Amino acid sequence: MPGNDVLVSVGLPVRNAADRLEHVIGSVLTQDHEHIQLVISDNASTDDTEELCRELARSDGRIVYHRHAENVGILNNFITAMRLAEGDFFRWVGDDDWLAPHCVSRMVEVFARDERLLLVTSQIAYTGPDGVTESAEYVGTGLTSEDPVDRFAEMLRMLNESHLLIDPLYGMVRRDRVVAIARRNMLREDEVFAAKLALAGPWAHVPEVLGRRHWKHERLPEIARRLGVPPWQAHLATALQGAEMLRWLSAVRLTAEQRRRARRVVYRWYARRQWRTTAHRGRKIARMAVGALTPRSAVER
């Protein structure tokens, strides 16, 4: 049963973040959980990130610093941070994030009460580009189910709801079980990974804000550029995401009946996502039409 003596690794993937690293690193190293390891994976930064991290690693033995000789991509840098970690439990953190001082200990407590758990999430406060911070409380129970398809269905339901509810990418996981899950560089890979995690084991949720993140909406073509995936994928992102989830359902251990149920869940998710996209575009076109038809004098008034 895990306690305060269990090692927890926090993975920090970075690239050119020297001006904002000390804040997040400070929040990791001041956790009230005694045994912490901070793994910094530097994706060939060209600013002062390397110098800062090497200095911090020399001054604190809990920090492991790794530098890639060349840019390996965002996803591979995240994967590297987990593979270099040594802790029984693991959590990623972003270079402009913040963790509450009791974040790690609170999550370890939850793991200690239920050995089935693969992942523990918490509420997170998100600050947008406008400076407004918001969070939402998740009250569902589907992710605690022993049935992988129930968990899968609940995760896909949330993918069509709000990013504020749960972000499994920034929860705490049992590292040895998650590091083996294959990942593929693609648009919305974080959502696909969340679905894979839901299939892999039960989750628990802490209804407290244990961390802060910064969030901004990015257009798919811009995300594709940053990920290094072909630009055409931006036009087929939902279809490709659905296809990847269906492919994964064929690879994981499910009964034939569970696999049929899970595929129906993907089809419903896809139909709902397409309906939302169409409705959003319709509202956007309507606003543009109203703006075009509004007399200039009325606008000026």
Steps between C-alpha positions, in 0.01 A plus 500: 500500500660831393578758764730795553802280428395418142695677225288724277652635179384821336587535133565847358537510118644834390625693201616862524332568834781657704289805586224300674656182635594603853138551604384151402819332622458671835145368532622144434795507738296649788243218503423370849554143373852408606624287210482703178694468178482772235593383149564786257508398134641786293406484132818663363427847637680791337456750784641487855294196603798262505715725719216562745408132529856379540555752778181393677591131463842563655337667800225240559554124467128441442528651151590287198582704190507352150567696182417376150768585246230587247129581499318164539149646498253582775363149549839328508619751758204415724570129455867548585415667831296196605757246379779668696291512818560254782195555719218253559263786421540768235345833403582733211512875559517782246770767499252772602297288745481506879431222751340550840742401781286196590426392142722192502419385854126536440515282191722240667242474778233412244719232342564355845128439549445307176762276340288465183561859397701583191462877521389773740388836363411824675331828428726742319463877474551622143605856420415618150671763284261761644632434852174343618543184709230234511452137598217248505414221741469149362234298681472187283574144608542323164880509514507293820319209333655155470360486146753654255225592253311695765817696571567545129147630441529748787830633370366548148193671641723754672702556183183649355428706811767727652878496542443635852358177640792256500845502343651152541823609335565703815381244752719257692549148362659171593805547283583138417151438358476820298852520355425190293195654325592575139445854374490646149586857401180649359248777554293454818738229617435612857133408459590163348742437788227586750275238337780244519550576870129453564516153347813410698360524853271675751555863595425712805445874519589752772238779500754765601705745295851356537663678208482790260556501126494758223269429210444656161300396198715414198385429147567148377736608216722677755500195729586278201798723424627480858456124511670452165208310345378552140278813467222301328432319827342818634209448260446139609591522868176353636493213250866415568439513874207263470698264278787490751263417785341221294845366418589496869182313587625218278832492685389500866367203693120512483230241458319493166193652666705776664669578169162537327376730774817708487476543124143625536629751754752632245230532231276696739791722604583568134139588413476734800834667419399552136163643605671747735746604229221555249293697751798718589572577136133580444498751786822657371358538149180650643698759698701591191182538295338722762812713513507535122134604487514747789507860369826679577317783671337253738837348587650844566211592728 
